[in-house]
Amino acid sequence: MCPTPKRIRRMHSHSVHTMAKKPQVRPNGFVLFDVLYEDGTQTSNRKVPASELGGLDGDLPARTFVEAQDREISMVSGRPRGRIKSISRSCKKIK
């Protein structure tokens, strides 16, 4: 028995809707950094947007970003933060 044109259309439209979509590539949103301050305090896993990093400067923009975060935090809390002594990438990865 030959399928009728109505059946063919129904089968075709059904197969279009059930096809799997290709997974979209999503860049990792953040890079984690450990920050050591001159007064000896340390903060771990500070999030810096991946879009802020890269290029010829490498991780240097992370320091600027963390300093800006610290300024905002100190304005809200009223407690000034010390100067950054060093900053390094954290070993922990965000999934």
LUMNU-595033 format. One record per residue (C-alpha): x, y, z; residue in one letter. Coordinates in steps of 0.02 Angstrom, whole numbers, plus 50000, padded with zeros to 5 digits. Example, Ala and Ser with C-alpha at 12.3 -4.5 7.8 and 13.67 -1.06 7.14 Angstrom:
% residues 2
506154977550390A 506844994750357S 
***
This chain:
% residues 95
500005000050000M 500685016849951C 500625030850083P 499465045150042T 500185062750022P 499365067750187K 500305053950278R 501945059050196I 501745077050254R 501345071450431R 502845059850438M 504005073150367H 503445086950485S 503585075150633H 505375070350590S 505895088550578V 505305092250755H 506125077050835T 507885079750769M 509185083150902A 509945100350907K 511805102550899K 512485108251068P 512985126451069Q 514775130751114V 514795141151273R 516395149051333P 516795147151516N 516185163051599G 517455165251738F 519255162051786V 519675159851970L 521115169052054F 521945168452225D 522385185752291V 523725189252423L 523705206452505Y 525185216052577E 524485214352755D 524575195252739G 522725191752710T 522225180652567Q 520625178252467T 520375162752362S 519345159252208N 518985177152158R 517955176651999K 518555186951851V 517575186551687P 518525177351551A 518105191551432S 519215203051538E 520745192051510L 521785187351361G 522685197151229G 524465202951253L 524215207751436D 523825189851493G 523195189951673D 523645208151709L 521845214151681P 521305202351821A 522255212951947R 521375228651886T 519685219951894F 519975213352071V 520575230652129E 518965238252060A 517945224952151Q 518895228752312D 518525247352295R 516665243852275E 516665231852424I 517595244152535S 516375258152489M 514885247352538V 515645239652695S 516595254952754G 518165244552783R 519625248152667P 520525233552586R 522425232152584G 523475233552428R 523685218052321I 525405210052339K 525165195952213S 523815187652111I 523855170152035S 522675158451950R 521785146652066S 521935127852039C 520065125252061K 519025124551901K 517225130151880I 516105117651794K 
***
